[in-house]
Amino acid sequence: MNIYADHAATTKTSRAAIDAMVDCMENCYGNPSSLYSVGQQAKTALENAREKVAKILNCDPKEITFTSGGSEADNQAIRSAAYLGAKKGKKHIISTAFEHHAVLHTLKKLEQEGFTVTLLDVHKEGIVSAKEVADAIREDTALVTVMYANNEIGTIQPIAEIGKICRERGVLFHTDAVQAIGHISVDVQRDAVDMLSLSAHKFHGPKGVGVLYARKGILLTNLIEGGAQERGKRAGTENVPGIVGMTAALEEAAKHLEEHRKHLIPLRNRLISGLSKIEYSELNGDPENRLPGNVNFCFEGIEGESLLLLLDDLGIQASSGSACTSGSLDPSHVLLAIGRLHEVAHGSLRLSLGEDITEEEIDYIIESVRSVVERLRAMSPFWRDLINGKRPHVFKQYQTQLLQ
């Protein structure tokens, strides 16, 4: 059996996206900035895609800028809001401790430029409180940036509540919606979002293409200088085939959103229930308020890397966290942010399910994880110390700390 369970890292490009891209490469190969007919065909394809994306997000097509992906969109959104605020003497930014590194690293750069950043707690459940956002807003706050859904533990944030607060207080609000788009309902008007980032390859589109939504009136700061493409805000010949492929994938995801949600949630809960029966294991993040296909566990007494390699031998592809930090030896900053100790943060497993997952495959994953965890613990001197009482069990200790 072969099960790909790392859809939060990337997804297989859909047939609809591939067909749309091939057709575009064959028939719309011109430069959309050219005035002759082949160029104008590409321009038409580009603008049709812009209109379709805008319709799904519920915004004006002129508010859509095509980018190379979520990281670029995050960078441009955050820098734009920061520099707009600085012009008014506002150099304070609010975010959370478990944002994607595309956000956190951008904020660190801005701190070096004299901005002040407040990172809010996300608590054991992995959810930031809208009230805490409201309490953190100051007279000099230029921006609030909170991800729509976390990329590691899948918890969904109260975006509409935060958006309303920011709108009432006159503070720009950006959300990194890379993990949310294509999996849960997102509406920039309903959610009172000023800027939003998304990436095609998270919902069966091609890699290397994404979107930045920026509400009318927000002056974007250019990251790439050159030509006048994307209304002068993102220089470089547009990746028309990639944009068209992304749009096809996004339309398909939006069409089947509720169908996929109803299919995935019971299977996700079945997986959570099965893995919870493994001794000294715990789910990371809120059990209900999470993405339909996300399951993230910590297992005491093992190393996540060994778990992943042995699961791969059994035909299960998973991860221990964000693919962007897979080469790091440090424990997940997301797990540390929800209070996990280093000892167990290293023993994490993220399973992000695809829409075609079956009950039989869920049961195979449960049994495989159970088997591998037992095998790794049997070889671990650290685990022997735990069961012999030479070391305290971290999870028991952790639960006791929460009750105090």
C-alpha positions as CSV (number, residue, x, y, z in Angstrom):
1,M,0.0,0.0,0.0
2,N,1.2,3.5,-0.8
3,I,-0.3,6.5,1.0
4,Y,0.7,10.1,0.4
5,A,-0.2,11.9,3.6
6,D,1.8,15.1,3.3
7,H,-0.6,17.3,1.5
8,A,0.3,20.3,3.8
9,A,3.7,20.2,2.2
10,T,2.5,20.0,-1.3
11,T,-0.1,18.3,-3.5
12,K,-0.1,16.4,-6.7
13,T,-1.0,18.7,-9.6
14,S,-4.6,17.9,-10.7
15,R,-5.5,16.7,-14.2
16,A,-7.7,19.9,-14.6
17,A,-4.7,22.1,-13.8
18,I,-2.3,20.1,-16.1
19,D,-4.8,20.2,-19.0
20,A,-5.3,23.9,-18.6
21,M,-1.6,24.6,-18.5
22,V,-0.9,22.4,-21.6
23,D,-3.6,24.2,-23.5
24,C,-2.2,27.5,-22.5
25,M,1.4,26.6,-23.4
26,E,0.2,25.5,-26.8
27,N,-2.3,28.2,-27.6
28,C,-1.5,31.2,-25.4
29,Y,2.3,31.3,-25.6
30,G,2.7,35.0,-26.3
31,N,4.0,37.6,-23.9
32,P,0.8,39.2,-22.4
33,S,2.5,42.6,-22.6
34,S,2.8,42.4,-26.4
35,L,0.3,44.2,-28.5
36,Y,0.0,41.7,-31.4
37,S,-2.6,39.0,-31.4
38,V,-0.7,36.1,-29.8
39,G,0.3,38.4,-26.9
40,Q,-3.2,39.6,-26.5
41,Q,-4.5,36.0,-26.4
42,A,-2.1,35.5,-23.4
43,K,-3.4,38.7,-21.9
44,T,-6.9,37.6,-22.2
45,A,-6.1,34.3,-20.5
46,L,-4.3,36.2,-17.7
47,E,-7.2,38.5,-17.0
48,N,-9.8,35.7,-17.2
49,A,-7.8,33.9,-14.5
50,R,-7.7,37.1,-12.4
51,E,-11.4,37.5,-12.6
52,K,-12.0,33.8,-11.6
53,V,-9.7,34.0,-8.7
54,A,-11.3,37.3,-7.6
55,K,-14.8,35.7,-7.8
56,I,-13.8,32.9,-5.5
57,L,-12.2,35.2,-2.9
58,N,-15.1,37.7,-3.3
59,C,-13.1,40.7,-4.3
60,D,-12.4,42.9,-7.3
61,P,-10.0,41.6,-10.0
62,K,-7.9,44.7,-9.7
63,E,-7.2,43.7,-6.1
64,I,-5.4,40.5,-7.3
65,T,-1.6,40.4,-7.9
66,F,-0.1,37.2,-9.1
67,T,3.1,36.1,-7.4
68,S,5.6,33.2,-7.3
69,G,3.8,31.8,-4.2
70,G,2.8,32.3,-0.6
71,S,6.2,33.4,0.7
72,E,6.5,36.2,-1.8
73,A,2.9,37.3,-1.2
74,D,3.6,37.3,2.6
75,N,6.7,39.4,2.2
76,Q,5.1,42.0,0.0
77,A,1.9,42.3,2.1
78,I,3.8,42.7,5.4
79,R,6.5,45.1,4.1
80,S,3.8,47.2,2.3
81,A,1.7,47.6,5.4
82,A,4.8,48.3,7.6
83,Y,6.1,51.0,5.3
84,L,2.6,52.6,4.9
85,G,2.4,52.7,8.7
86,A,5.8,54.1,9.1
87,K,4.8,57.1,7.0
88,K,2.2,57.9,9.6
89,G,4.6,57.2,12.6
90,K,3.2,53.8,13.2
91,K,5.9,51.1,13.5
92,H,4.2,48.4,15.7
93,I,3.2,45.0,14.2
94,I,1.2,42.3,15.9
95,S,1.4,38.6,14.9
96,T,1.5,35.2,16.6
97,A,4.3,33.0,17.8
98,F,3.5,30.1,15.4
99,E,3.3,31.8,12.0
100,H,5.1,30.4,9.0
101,H,8.7,31.5,8.7
102,A,7.8,33.5,5.6
103,V,6.0,35.8,8.1
104,L,8.3,35.5,11.1
105,H,11.5,36.0,9.2
106,T,10.1,39.1,7.5
107,L,9.1,40.5,10.9
108,K,12.6,39.9,12.2
109,K,14.0,41.9,9.2
110,L,11.6,44.7,10.0
111,E,12.7,44.7,13.6
112,Q,16.2,45.4,12.3
113,E,14.7,48.4,10.5
114,G,13.3,49.8,13.7
115,F,9.9,48.3,13.9
116,T,8.5,46.7,17.1
117,V,6.8,43.3,16.9
118,T,4.4,41.7,19.4
119,L,4.0,37.9,19.0
120,L,0.9,36.7,20.7
121,D,0.5,33.4,22.5
122,V,-1.6,30.7,20.8
123,H,-2.0,28.6,23.9
124,K,-2.2,24.8,24.2
125,E,-5.1,24.6,21.7
126,G,-3.0,26.5,19.0
127,I,-5.6,29.3,18.6
128,V,-5.0,33.0,19.2
129,S,-7.6,34.9,21.1
130,A,-9.3,37.8,19.2
131,K,-9.5,39.6,22.6
132,E,-5.8,39.3,23.0
133,V,-5.3,40.8,19.5
134,A,-7.6,43.7,20.5
135,D,-5.7,44.2,23.8
136,A,-2.4,44.3,21.9
137,I,-3.4,47.0,19.4
138,R,-1.8,50.3,20.2
139,E,-1.9,53.8,18.8
140,D,1.2,53.1,16.7
141,T,0.0,49.7,15.4
142,A,0.4,49.5,11.6
143,L,-0.5,45.9,11.0
144,V,-1.9,42.7,12.4
145,T,-0.9,39.5,10.5
146,V,-2.4,36.2,11.7
147,M,-2.4,33.0,9.6
148,Y,-5.8,31.6,8.6
149,A,-4.8,28.0,9.5
150,N,-1.6,26.7,10.9
151,N,0.6,24.8,8.5
152,E,1.8,22.2,11.1
153,I,-1.1,21.6,13.5
154,G,-3.9,22.7,11.3
155,T,-5.8,24.9,13.8
156,I,-8.1,27.5,12.3
157,Q,-7.9,31.0,13.7
158,P,-10.8,33.4,14.4
159,I,-10.1,35.4,11.3
160,A,-13.5,37.2,10.9
161,E,-13.4,38.3,14.6
162,I,-9.8,39.6,14.3
163,G,-10.7,41.3,11.0
164,K,-13.7,43.1,12.5
165,I,-11.5,44.4,15.4
166,C,-8.8,45.6,13.0
167,R,-11.4,47.3,10.8
168,E,-13.0,49.1,13.7
169,R,-9.6,50.2,15.0
170,G,-8.3,51.3,11.6
171,V,-5.4,48.8,11.5
172,L,-4.5,46.9,8.4
173,F,-5.1,43.1,8.7
174,H,-3.2,40.5,6.7
175,T,-3.7,36.7,6.8
176,D,-1.5,34.0,5.4
177,A,-4.2,31.7,4.0
178,V,-1.8,29.3,2.2
179,Q,-3.1,26.3,4.2
180,A,-6.7,27.4,4.2
181,I,-7.5,28.2,0.6
182,G,-9.1,25.2,-1.2
183,H,-9.8,23.4,2.0
184,I,-12.2,25.7,4.0
185,S,-14.4,28.6,3.1
186,V,-12.5,31.9,2.8
187,D,-14.2,35.2,1.9
188,V,-12.2,38.4,2.2
189,Q,-15.3,40.6,2.6
190,R,-17.0,38.4,5.2
191,D,-13.7,38.1,7.1
192,A,-12.8,41.8,6.8
193,V,-9.3,41.0,5.5
194,D,-7.2,43.7,3.9
195,M,-4.5,41.5,2.5
196,L,-4.3,37.7,1.9
197,S,-1.7,35.3,0.6
198,L,-2.2,32.0,-1.1
199,S,-0.1,29.4,-3.0
200,A,-1.3,27.1,-5.8
201,H,0.6,24.0,-4.9
202,K,-1.4,23.5,-1.7
203,F,-4.6,22.8,-3.6
204,H,-3.4,20.7,-6.5
205,G,-2.1,23.6,-8.6
206,P,1.4,24.0,-9.9
207,K,4.4,25.1,-7.8
208,G,5.9,28.6,-8.2
209,V,2.7,30.5,-8.5
210,G,0.5,32.3,-5.9
211,V,-1.7,35.3,-5.2
212,L,-1.6,38.4,-3.1
213,Y,-5.0,40.0,-2.5
214,A,-4.7,43.7,-1.4
215,R,-7.8,45.8,-0.8
216,K,-8.2,48.8,-3.0
217,G,-6.4,51.8,-1.6
218,I,-3.5,49.8,-0.2
219,L,-0.3,50.9,-1.9
220,L,2.0,47.9,-2.4
221,T,5.7,48.2,-2.0
222,N,7.5,46.5,-4.9
223,L,9.8,43.6,-4.1
224,I,10.8,43.2,-7.7
225,E,11.6,46.2,-9.9
226,G,11.6,46.2,-13.7
227,G,8.7,46.2,-16.0
228,A,5.1,47.4,-15.6
229,Q,3.5,44.0,-15.2
230,E,0.8,43.5,-12.5
231,R,-0.1,47.2,-12.6
232,G,3.6,48.0,-11.9
233,K,3.6,46.1,-8.6
234,R,5.4,42.9,-9.6
235,A,7.9,43.2,-12.5
236,G,8.6,40.2,-14.8
237,T,6.7,38.4,-17.5
238,E,3.7,36.7,-16.0
239,N,3.7,32.9,-15.7
240,V,0.5,32.6,-17.7
241,P,0.4,28.8,-17.9
242,G,1.1,28.5,-14.1
243,I,-1.6,31.1,-13.3
244,V,-4.1,29.4,-15.6
245,G,-3.3,26.0,-14.0
246,M,-3.7,27.5,-10.5
247,T,-7.0,29.0,-11.4
248,A,-8.3,25.6,-12.7
249,A,-7.2,23.9,-9.5
250,L,-8.8,26.6,-7.4
251,E,-12.1,26.4,-9.2
252,E,-12.1,22.7,-8.8
253,A,-11.3,22.9,-5.1
254,A,-14.0,25.5,-4.5
255,K,-16.6,23.4,-6.4
256,H,-16.0,20.3,-4.2
257,L,-15.2,22.1,-0.9
258,E,-18.2,20.9,1.1
259,E,-18.0,17.4,-0.4
260,H,-14.4,17.0,0.5
261,R,-14.9,18.4,4.0
262,K,-17.7,15.9,4.7
263,H,-15.5,13.1,3.5
264,L,-12.4,14.1,5.3
265,I,-13.6,15.1,8.8
266,P,-14.9,11.6,9.9
267,L,-11.7,10.0,8.6
268,R,-9.5,12.6,10.3
269,N,-11.4,11.9,13.6
270,R,-11.0,8.2,13.1
271,L,-7.2,8.7,12.7
272,I,-7.1,10.9,15.8
273,S,-9.0,8.3,17.8
274,G,-6.8,5.5,16.7
275,L,-3.5,7.3,17.3
276,S,-4.7,8.5,20.7
277,K,-4.8,4.9,21.9
278,I,-1.0,4.6,21.5
279,E,0.5,4.9,25.0
280,Y,2.1,8.3,25.8
281,S,0.9,10.0,22.7
282,E,-1.0,13.3,22.4
283,L,-2.7,15.3,19.6
284,N,-1.3,18.7,19.0
285,G,-3.8,21.5,18.7
286,D,-7.6,21.7,19.1
287,P,-9.3,18.4,18.2
288,E,-12.2,20.0,16.3
289,N,-11.3,23.5,15.2
290,R,-8.7,22.3,12.7
291,L,-8.4,21.7,8.9
292,P,-10.4,18.7,7.7
293,G,-7.3,16.7,6.7
294,N,-4.8,17.7,9.4
295,V,-3.6,15.3,12.2
296,N,-0.5,16.1,14.3
297,F,0.7,14.0,17.1
298,C,3.7,13.8,19.5
299,F,4.9,10.5,20.7
300,E,7.1,10.4,23.9
301,G,10.4,8.5,23.7
302,I,11.1,8.6,20.0
303,E,12.7,10.8,17.3
304,G,10.4,12.0,14.6
305,E,13.0,11.5,11.8
306,S,13.3,7.8,12.5
307,L,9.5,7.5,12.6
308,L,9.2,9.1,9.2
309,L,11.8,6.9,7.6
310,L,10.3,3.7,8.9
311,L,6.8,4.8,7.8
312,D,8.2,5.5,4.4
313,D,9.4,1.9,4.3
314,L,5.8,0.9,4.9
315,G,4.5,3.1,2.1
316,I,3.4,6.1,4.1
317,Q,4.7,9.5,3.3
318,A,4.3,12.0,6.1
319,S,6.3,14.7,7.9
320,S,7.3,16.0,11.3
321,G,6.3,19.6,10.5
322,S,6.8,22.3,7.9
323,A,8.7,21.2,4.8
324,C,10.4,24.6,4.8
325,T,12.3,23.6,8.0
326,S,12.9,19.9,7.3
327,G,16.7,20.3,7.3
328,S,16.7,22.0,10.8
329,L,17.7,20.1,13.9
330,D,15.7,22.4,16.1
331,P,12.3,21.3,17.3
332,S,9.2,22.8,15.7
333,H,8.6,26.4,16.8
334,V,4.9,25.7,16.4
335,L,5.0,22.9,18.9
336,L,7.1,25.0,21.3
337,A,4.6,27.8,20.9
338,I,1.7,25.5,22.1
339,G,3.8,24.5,25.2
340,R,5.3,21.2,24.1
341,L,8.7,20.5,25.7
342,H,11.7,19.9,23.6
343,E,11.8,16.2,24.5
344,V,8.5,15.5,22.8
345,A,8.5,18.2,20.2
346,H,11.3,16.1,18.5
347,G,8.9,13.1,18.3
348,S,6.1,14.7,16.2
349,L,4.2,13.4,13.3
350,R,2.1,15.4,10.8
351,L,-0.3,13.5,8.7
352,S,-2.2,15.7,6.2
353,L,-4.7,13.8,4.2
354,G,-5.8,14.0,0.6
355,E,-9.4,14.0,-0.6
356,D,-9.2,10.5,-1.9
357,I,-8.1,8.9,1.4
358,T,-10.1,5.8,2.4
359,E,-11.1,4.2,5.7
360,E,-8.9,1.2,4.9
361,E,-5.9,3.5,4.4
362,I,-6.7,5.3,7.7
363,D,-6.7,2.0,9.5
364,Y,-3.4,1.0,7.8
365,I,-1.8,4.3,9.0
366,I,-3.0,3.7,12.6
367,E,-1.6,0.2,12.7
368,S,1.7,1.2,11.0
369,V,2.3,4.1,13.3
370,R,1.6,1.9,16.3
371,S,4.0,-0.7,15.1
372,V,6.8,1.7,14.3
373,V,6.4,3.6,17.6
374,E,6.7,0.3,19.5
375,R,9.7,-0.7,17.5
376,L,11.5,2.6,18.1
377,R,10.7,2.6,21.8
378,A,12.0,-1.0,22.2
379,M,15.4,0.2,20.9
380,S,15.5,3.4,22.9
381,P,17.6,3.6,26.2
382,F,15.7,6.9,26.9
383,W,12.4,5.0,26.7
384,R,13.7,2.3,29.1
385,D,14.6,5.0,31.6
386,L,11.0,6.3,31.3
387,I,9.3,3.0,31.9
388,N,11.7,2.0,34.7
389,G,11.0,5.3,36.5
390,K,14.5,6.7,36.1
391,R,13.0,9.7,34.2
392,P,9.5,11.2,34.6
393,H,7.1,10.9,31.8
394,V,6.9,14.2,30.0
395,F,3.2,14.0,29.1
396,K,2.2,13.3,32.7
397,Q,4.4,16.1,33.9
398,Y,3.0,18.4,31.2
399,Q,-0.6,17.6,32.1
400,T,0.2,18.3,35.8
401,Q,1.7,21.7,34.9
402,L,-1.5,22.6,33.0
403,L,-3.7,21.8,36.0
404,Q,-1.7,24.0,38.4
